[in-house]
């Protein structure tokens, strides 16, 4: 159900794409929005930090 205070938003956490932090693997997400629905969601590993 949409949050009326913040609008019709979708919040996604892509993981850790930067070089700092406690995560060992850098990650990101790629997806398509089609008619208001998330499709083709992928988690992509960018490689180890360091």
mmCIF file of the N, C-alpha and C atoms, coordinates in Angstrom:
data_MODEL
# 
_entry.id   MODEL 
# 
loop_
_atom_site.group_PDB 
_atom_site.id 
_atom_site.type_symbol 
_atom_site.label_atom_id 
_atom_site.label_alt_id 
_atom_site.label_comp_id 
_atom_site.label_asym_id 
_atom_site.label_entity_id 
_atom_site.label_seq_id 
_atom_site.pdbx_PDB_ins_code 
_atom_site.Cartn_x 
_atom_site.Cartn_y 
_atom_site.Cartn_z 
_atom_site.occupancy 
_atom_site.B_iso_or_equiv 
_atom_site.pdbx_formal_charge 
_atom_site.auth_seq_id 
_atom_site.auth_comp_id 
_atom_site.auth_asym_id 
_atom_site.auth_atom_id 
_atom_site.pdbx_PDB_model_num 
ATOM 1   N N  . UNK A 1 1  ? 0.839  -1.177 0.000   1.00 0.00 ? 1  UNK A N  1 
ATOM 2   C CA . UNK A 1 1  ? 0.000  0.000  0.000   1.00 0.00 ? 1  UNK A CA 1 
ATOM 3   C C  . UNK A 1 1  ? 0.888  1.245  0.000   1.00 0.00 ? 1  UNK A C  1 
ATOM 4   N N  . UNK A 1 2  ? 0.675  2.194  -0.877  1.00 0.00 ? 2  UNK A N  1 
ATOM 5   C CA . UNK A 1 2  ? 1.500  3.407  -0.940  1.00 0.00 ? 2  UNK A CA 1 
ATOM 6   C C  . UNK A 1 2  ? 1.419  4.209  0.357   1.00 0.00 ? 2  UNK A C  1 
ATOM 7   N N  . UNK A 1 3  ? 2.513  4.825  0.713   1.00 0.00 ? 3  UNK A N  1 
ATOM 8   C CA . UNK A 1 3  ? 2.588  5.672  1.895   1.00 0.00 ? 3  UNK A CA 1 
ATOM 9   C C  . UNK A 1 3  ? 2.140  7.074  1.491   1.00 0.00 ? 3  UNK A C  1 
ATOM 10  N N  . UNK A 1 4  ? 0.984  7.557  1.976   1.00 0.00 ? 4  UNK A N  1 
ATOM 11  C CA . UNK A 1 4  ? 0.476  8.871  1.550   1.00 0.00 ? 4  UNK A CA 1 
ATOM 12  C C  . UNK A 1 4  ? 1.410  10.016 1.934   1.00 0.00 ? 4  UNK A C  1 
ATOM 13  N N  . UNK A 1 5  ? 2.211  9.824  2.965   1.00 0.00 ? 5  UNK A N  1 
ATOM 14  C CA . UNK A 1 5  ? 3.130  10.874 3.397   1.00 0.00 ? 5  UNK A CA 1 
ATOM 15  C C  . UNK A 1 5  ? 4.287  11.045 2.409   1.00 0.00 ? 5  UNK A C  1 
ATOM 16  N N  . UNK A 1 6  ? 4.737  9.951  1.813   1.00 0.00 ? 6  UNK A N  1 
ATOM 17  C CA . UNK A 1 6  ? 5.896  9.992  0.929   1.00 0.00 ? 6  UNK A CA 1 
ATOM 18  C C  . UNK A 1 6  ? 5.557  9.716  -0.541  1.00 0.00 ? 6  UNK A C  1 
ATOM 19  N N  . UNK A 1 7  ? 4.306  9.564  -0.857  1.00 0.00 ? 7  UNK A N  1 
ATOM 20  C CA . UNK A 1 7  ? 3.931  9.328  -2.245  1.00 0.00 ? 7  UNK A CA 1 
ATOM 21  C C  . UNK A 1 7  ? 4.028  7.865  -2.626  1.00 0.00 ? 7  UNK A C  1 
ATOM 22  N N  . UNK A 1 8  ? 3.881  7.606  -3.874  1.00 0.00 ? 8  UNK A N  1 
ATOM 23  C CA . UNK A 1 8  ? 3.911  6.246  -4.401  1.00 0.00 ? 8  UNK A CA 1 
ATOM 24  C C  . UNK A 1 8  ? 5.349  5.901  -4.759  1.00 0.00 ? 8  UNK A C  1 
ATOM 25  N N  . UNK A 1 9  ? 6.143  5.515  -3.760  1.00 0.00 ? 9  UNK A N  1 
ATOM 26  C CA . UNK A 1 9  ? 7.568  5.264  -3.942  1.00 0.00 ? 9  UNK A CA 1 
ATOM 27  C C  . UNK A 1 9  ? 7.903  3.805  -3.714  1.00 0.00 ? 9  UNK A C  1 
ATOM 28  N N  . UNK A 1 10 ? 8.948  3.359  -4.383  1.00 0.00 ? 10 UNK A N  1 
ATOM 29  C CA . UNK A 1 10 ? 9.484  2.024  -4.186  1.00 0.00 ? 10 UNK A CA 1 
ATOM 30  C C  . UNK A 1 10 ? 10.883 2.183  -3.624  1.00 0.00 ? 10 UNK A C  1 
ATOM 31  N N  . UNK A 1 11 ? 11.145 1.613  -2.472  1.00 0.00 ? 11 UNK A N  1 
ATOM 32  C CA . UNK A 1 11 ? 12.463 1.685  -1.844  1.00 0.00 ? 11 UNK A CA 1 
ATOM 33  C C  . UNK A 1 11 ? 13.173 0.354  -2.030  1.00 0.00 ? 11 UNK A C  1 
ATOM 34  N N  . UNK A 1 12 ? 14.361 0.385  -2.621  1.00 0.00 ? 12 UNK A N  1 
ATOM 35  C CA . UNK A 1 12 ? 15.169 -0.822 -2.810  1.00 0.00 ? 12 UNK A CA 1 
ATOM 36  C C  . UNK A 1 12 ? 16.580 -0.554 -2.287  1.00 0.00 ? 12 UNK A C  1 
ATOM 37  N N  . UNK A 1 13 ? 17.155 -1.520 -1.621  1.00 0.00 ? 13 UNK A N  1 
ATOM 38  C CA . UNK A 1 13 ? 18.525 -1.415 -1.150  1.00 0.00 ? 13 UNK A CA 1 
ATOM 39  C C  . UNK A 1 13 ? 19.410 -2.198 -2.115  1.00 0.00 ? 13 UNK A C  1 
ATOM 40  N N  . UNK A 1 14 ? 20.255 -1.508 -2.886  1.00 0.00 ? 14 UNK A N  1 
ATOM 41  C CA . UNK A 1 14 ? 21.076 -2.190 -3.886  1.00 0.00 ? 14 UNK A CA 1 
ATOM 42  C C  . UNK A 1 14 ? 22.249 -2.950 -3.311  1.00 0.00 ? 14 UNK A C  1 
ATOM 43  N N  . UNK A 1 15 ? 22.445 -2.890 -2.016  1.00 0.00 ? 15 UNK A N  1 
ATOM 44  C CA . UNK A 1 15 ? 23.613 -3.537 -1.427  1.00 0.00 ? 15 UNK A CA 1 
ATOM 45  C C  . UNK A 1 15 ? 24.713 -2.520 -1.239  1.00 0.00 ? 15 UNK A C  1 
ATOM 46  N N  . UNK A 1 16 ? 25.931 -2.920 -1.455  1.00 0.00 ? 16 UNK A N  1 
ATOM 47  C CA . UNK A 1 16 ? 27.091 -2.062 -1.226  1.00 0.00 ? 16 UNK A CA 1 
ATOM 48  C C  . UNK A 1 16 ? 27.880 -1.908 -2.525  1.00 0.00 ? 16 UNK A C  1 
ATOM 49  N N  . UNK A 1 17 ? 27.743 -0.764 -3.182  1.00 0.00 ? 17 UNK A N  1 
ATOM 50  C CA . UNK A 1 17 ? 28.423 -0.542 -4.456  1.00 0.00 ? 17 UNK A CA 1 
ATOM 51  C C  . UNK A 1 17 ? 29.762 0.167  -4.291  1.00 0.00 ? 17 UNK A C  1 
ATOM 52  N N  . UNK A 1 18 ? 30.015 0.751  -3.125  1.00 0.00 ? 18 UNK A N  1 
ATOM 53  C CA . UNK A 1 18 ? 31.241 1.517  -2.900  1.00 0.00 ? 18 UNK A CA 1 
ATOM 54  C C  . UNK A 1 18 ? 32.399 0.666  -2.410  1.00 0.00 ? 18 UNK A C  1 
ATOM 55  N N  . UNK A 1 19 ? 33.523 1.329  -2.161  1.00 0.00 ? 19 UNK A N  1 
ATOM 56  C CA . UNK A 1 19 ? 34.733 0.638  -1.728  1.00 0.00 ? 19 UNK A CA 1 
ATOM 57  C C  . UNK A 1 19 ? 34.888 0.599  -0.214  1.00 0.00 ? 19 UNK A C  1 
ATOM 58  N N  . UNK A 1 20 ? 34.026 1.277  0.528   1.00 0.00 ? 20 UNK A N  1 
ATOM 59  C CA . UNK A 1 20 ? 34.148 1.296  1.979   1.00 0.00 ? 20 UNK A CA 1 
ATOM 60  C C  . UNK A 1 20 ? 32.948 0.620  2.613   1.00 0.00 ? 20 UNK A C  1 
ATOM 61  N N  . UNK A 1 21 ? 33.150 0.107  3.832   1.00 0.00 ? 21 UNK A N  1 
ATOM 62  C CA . UNK A 1 21 ? 32.076 -0.546 4.559   1.00 0.00 ? 21 UNK A CA 1 
ATOM 63  C C  . UNK A 1 21 ? 32.473 -1.946 4.959   1.00 0.00 ? 21 UNK A C  1 
ATOM 64  N N  . UNK A 1 22 ? 31.541 -2.644 5.592   1.00 0.00 ? 22 UNK A N  1 
ATOM 65  C CA . UNK A 1 22 ? 31.859 -3.975 6.107   1.00 0.00 ? 22 UNK A CA 1 
ATOM 66  C C  . UNK A 1 22 ? 31.496 -5.104 5.147   1.00 0.00 ? 22 UNK A C  1 
ATOM 67  N N  . UNK A 1 23 ? 30.782 -4.813 4.060   1.00 0.00 ? 23 UNK A N  1 
ATOM 68  C CA . UNK A 1 23 ? 30.437 -5.854 3.094   1.00 0.00 ? 23 UNK A CA 1 
ATOM 69  C C  . UNK A 1 23 ? 31.691 -6.311 2.358   1.00 0.00 ? 23 UNK A C  1 
ATOM 70  N N  . UNK A 1 24 ? 31.770 -7.589 2.067   1.00 0.00 ? 24 UNK A N  1 
ATOM 71  C CA . UNK A 1 24 ? 32.941 -8.118 1.358   1.00 0.00 ? 24 UNK A CA 1 
ATOM 72  C C  . UNK A 1 24 ? 32.781 -8.041 -0.156  1.00 0.00 ? 24 UNK A C  1 
ATOM 73  N N  . UNK A 1 25 ? 31.545 -8.087 -0.629  1.00 0.00 ? 25 UNK A N  1 
ATOM 74  C CA . UNK A 1 25 ? 31.275 -8.077 -2.073  1.00 0.00 ? 25 UNK A CA 1 
ATOM 75  C C  . UNK A 1 25 ? 30.522 -6.801 -2.433  1.00 0.00 ? 25 UNK A C  1 
ATOM 76  N N  . UNK A 1 26 ? 30.937 -6.118 -3.492  1.00 0.00 ? 26 UNK A N  1 
ATOM 77  C CA . UNK A 1 26 ? 30.214 -4.946 -3.991  1.00 0.00 ? 26 UNK A CA 1 
ATOM 78  C C  . UNK A 1 26 ? 29.076 -5.446 -4.869  1.00 0.00 ? 26 UNK A C  1 
ATOM 79  N N  . UNK A 1 27 ? 27.884 -4.894 -4.690  1.00 0.00 ? 27 UNK A N  1 
ATOM 80  C CA . UNK A 1 27 ? 26.718 -5.323 -5.460  1.00 0.00 ? 27 UNK A CA 1 
ATOM 81  C C  . UNK A 1 27 ? 25.900 -4.124 -5.929  1.00 0.00 ? 27 UNK A C  1 
ATOM 82  N N  . UNK A 1 28 ? 25.063 -4.373 -6.900  1.00 0.00 ? 28 UNK A N  1 
ATOM 83  C CA . UNK A 1 28 ? 24.104 -3.389 -7.390  1.00 0.00 ? 28 UNK A CA 1 
ATOM 84  C C  . UNK A 1 28 ? 22.890 -4.152 -7.903  1.00 0.00 ? 28 UNK A C  1 
ATOM 85  N N  . UNK A 1 29 ? 21.803 -3.443 -8.199  1.00 0.00 ? 29 UNK A N  1 
ATOM 86  C CA . UNK A 1 29 ? 20.611 -4.071 -8.763  1.00 0.00 ? 29 UNK A CA 1 
ATOM 87  C C  . UNK A 1 29 ? 20.248 -3.404 -10.083 1.00 0.00 ? 29 UNK A C  1 
ATOM 88  N N  . UNK A 1 30 ? 19.679 -4.200 -10.952 1.00 0.00 ? 30 UNK A N  1 
ATOM 89  C CA . UNK A 1 30 ? 19.148 -3.691 -12.220 1.00 0.00 ? 30 UNK A CA 1 
ATOM 90  C C  . UNK A 1 30 ? 17.747 -4.277 -12.367 1.00 0.00 ? 30 UNK A C  1 
ATOM 91  N N  . UNK A 1 31 ? 16.809 -3.444 -12.813 1.00 0.00 ? 31 UNK A N  1 
ATOM 92  C CA . UNK A 1 31 ? 15.436 -3.908 -12.967 1.00 0.00 ? 31 UNK A CA 1 
ATOM 93  C C  . UNK A 1 31 ? 14.704 -2.998 -13.932 1.00 0.00 ? 31 UNK A C  1 
ATOM 94  N N  . UNK A 1 32 ? 13.540 -3.447 -14.365 1.00 0.00 ? 32 UNK A N  1 
ATOM 95  C CA . UNK A 1 32 ? 12.651 -2.663 -15.217 1.00 0.00 ? 32 UNK A CA 1 
ATOM 96  C C  . UNK A 1 32 ? 11.343 -2.449 -14.471 1.00 0.00 ? 32 UNK A C  1 
ATOM 97  N N  . UNK A 1 33 ? 10.717 -1.320 -14.713 1.00 0.00 ? 33 UNK A N  1 
ATOM 98  C CA . UNK A 1 33 ? 9.375  -1.074 -14.185 1.00 0.00 ? 33 UNK A CA 1 
ATOM 99  C C  . UNK A 1 33 ? 8.436  -1.037 -15.382 1.00 0.00 ? 33 UNK A C  1 
ATOM 100 N N  . UNK A 1 34 ? 7.487  -1.952 -15.396 1.00 0.00 ? 34 UNK A N  1 
ATOM 101 C CA . UNK A 1 34 ? 6.556  -2.090 -16.507 1.00 0.00 ? 34 UNK A CA 1 
ATOM 102 C C  . UNK A 1 34 ? 5.134  -2.037 -15.959 1.00 0.00 ? 34 UNK A C  1 
ATOM 103 N N  . UNK A 1 35 ? 4.400  -1.020 -16.336 1.00 0.00 ? 35 UNK A N  1 
ATOM 104 C CA . UNK A 1 35 ? 3.020  -0.825 -15.875 1.00 0.00 ? 35 UNK A CA 1 
ATOM 105 C C  . UNK A 1 35 ? 2.943  -0.847 -14.349 1.00 0.00 ? 35 UNK A C  1 
ATOM 106 N N  . UNK A 1 36 ? 3.927  -0.195 -13.702 1.00 0.00 ? 36 UNK A N  1 
ATOM 107 C CA . UNK A 1 36 ? 3.931  -0.075 -12.254 1.00 0.00 ? 36 UNK A CA 1 
ATOM 108 C C  . UNK A 1 36 ? 4.449  -1.276 -11.494 1.00 0.00 ? 36 UNK A C  1 
ATOM 109 N N  . UNK A 1 37 ? 4.952  -2.290 -12.196 1.00 0.00 ? 37 UNK A N  1 
ATOM 110 C CA . UNK A 1 37 ? 5.456  -3.493 -11.535 1.00 0.00 ? 37 UNK A CA 1 
ATOM 111 C C  . UNK A 1 37 ? 6.932  -3.688 -11.846 1.00 0.00 ? 37 UNK A C  1 
ATOM 112 N N  . UNK A 1 38 ? 7.672  -4.131 -10.820 1.00 0.00 ? 38 UNK A N  1 
ATOM 113 C CA . UNK A 1 38 ? 9.095  -4.418 -10.990 1.00 0.00 ? 38 UNK A CA 1 
ATOM 114 C C  . UNK A 1 38 ? 9.239  -5.744 -11.719 1.00 0.00 ? 38 UNK A C  1 
ATOM 115 N N  . UNK A 1 39 ? 10.042 -5.738 -12.775 1.00 0.00 ? 39 UNK A N  1 
ATOM 116 C CA . UNK A 1 39 ? 10.288 -6.952 -13.565 1.00 0.00 ? 39 UNK A CA 1 
ATOM 117 C C  . UNK A 1 39 ? 11.788 -7.077 -13.826 1.00 0.00 ? 39 UNK A C  1 
ATOM 118 N N  . UNK A 1 40 ? 12.214 -8.275 -14.125 1.00 0.00 ? 40 UNK A N  1 
ATOM 119 C CA . UNK A 1 40 ? 13.593 -8.573 -14.507 1.00 0.00 ? 40 UNK A CA 1 
ATOM 120 C C  . UNK A 1 40 ? 14.599 -8.062 -13.465 1.00 0.00 ? 40 UNK A C  1 
ATOM 121 N N  . UNK A 1 41 ? 14.295 -8.267 -12.193 1.00 0.00 ? 41 UNK A N  1 
ATOM 122 C CA . UNK A 1 41 ? 15.174 -7.828 -11.116 1.00 0.00 ? 41 UNK A CA 1 
ATOM 123 C C  . UNK A 1 41 ? 16.412 -8.709 -11.077 1.00 0.00 ? 41 UNK A C  1 
ATOM 124 N N  . UNK A 1 42 ? 17.591 -8.082 -11.092 1.00 0.00 ? 42 UNK A N  1 
ATOM 125 C CA . UNK A 1 42 ? 18.876 -8.788 -11.022 1.00 0.00 ? 42 UNK A CA 1 
ATOM 126 C C  . UNK A 1 42 ? 19.722 -8.185 -9.930  1.00 0.00 ? 42 UNK A C  1 
ATOM 127 N N  . UNK A 1 43 ? 20.407 -9.012 -9.179  1.00 0.00 ? 43 UNK A N  1 
ATOM 128 C CA . UNK A 1 43 ? 21.449 -8.558 -8.270  1.00 0.00 ? 43 UNK A CA 1 
ATOM 129 C C  . UNK A 1 43 ? 22.768 -8.866 -8.968  1.00 0.00 ? 43 UNK A C  1 
ATOM 130 N N  . UNK A 1 44 ? 23.593 -7.854 -9.166  1.00 0.00 ? 44 UNK A N  1 
ATOM 131 C CA . UNK A 1 44 ? 24.842 -7.998 -9.909  1.00 0.00 ? 44 UNK A CA 1 
ATOM 132 C C  . UNK A 1 44 ? 26.017 -7.826 -8.948  1.00 0.00 ? 44 UNK A C  1 
ATOM 133 N N  . UNK A 1 45 ? 26.906 -8.804 -8.923  1.00 0.00 ? 45 UNK A N  1 
ATOM 134 C CA . UNK A 1 45 ? 28.108 -8.707 -8.101  1.00 0.00 ? 45 UNK A CA 1 
ATOM 135 C C  . UNK A 1 45 ? 29.188 -7.992 -8.904  1.00 0.00 ? 45 UNK A C  1 
ATOM 136 N N  . UNK A 1 46 ? 29.755 -6.947 -8.312  1.00 0.00 ? 46 UNK A N  1 
ATOM 137 C CA . UNK A 1 46 ? 30.775 -6.122 -8.966  1.00 0.00 ? 46 UNK A CA 1 
ATOM 138 C C  . UNK A 1 46 ? 32.198 -6.557 -8.616  1.00 0.00 ? 46 UNK A C  1 
ATOM 139 N N  . UNK A 1 47 ? 32.335 -7.477 -7.709  1.00 0.00 ? 47 UNK A N  1 
ATOM 140 C CA . UNK A 1 47 ? 33.646 -7.957 -7.288  1.00 0.00 ? 47 UNK A CA 1 
ATOM 141 C C  . UNK A 1 47 ? 33.906 -7.619 -5.831  1.00 0.00 ? 47 UNK A C  1 
ATOM 142 N N  . UNK A 1 48 ? 34.966 -8.202 -5.320  1.00 0.00 ? 48 UNK A N  1 
ATOM 143 C CA . UNK A 1 48 ? 35.312 -8.004 -3.926  1.00 0.00 ? 48 UNK A CA 1 
ATOM 144 C C  . UNK A 1 48 ? 35.865 -6.603 -3.699  1.00 0.00 ? 48 UNK A C  1 
ATOM 145 N N  . UNK A 1 49 ? 35.683 -6.115 -2.495  1.00 0.00 ? 49 UNK A N  1 
ATOM 146 C CA . UNK A 1 49 ? 36.234 -4.811 -2.102  1.00 0.00 ? 49 UNK A CA 1 
ATOM 147 C C  . UNK A 1 49 ? 37.725 -4.928 -1.911  1.00 0.00 ? 49 UNK A C  1 
ATOM 148 N N  . UNK A 1 50 ? 38.374 -3.780 -2.060  1.00 0.00 ? 50 UNK A N  1 
ATOM 149 C CA . UNK A 1 50 ? 39.791 -3.758 -1.721  1.00 0.00 ? 50 UNK A CA 1 
ATOM 150 C C  . UNK A 1 50 ? 40.709 -3.552 -2.811  1.00 0.00 ? 50 UNK A C  1 
# 
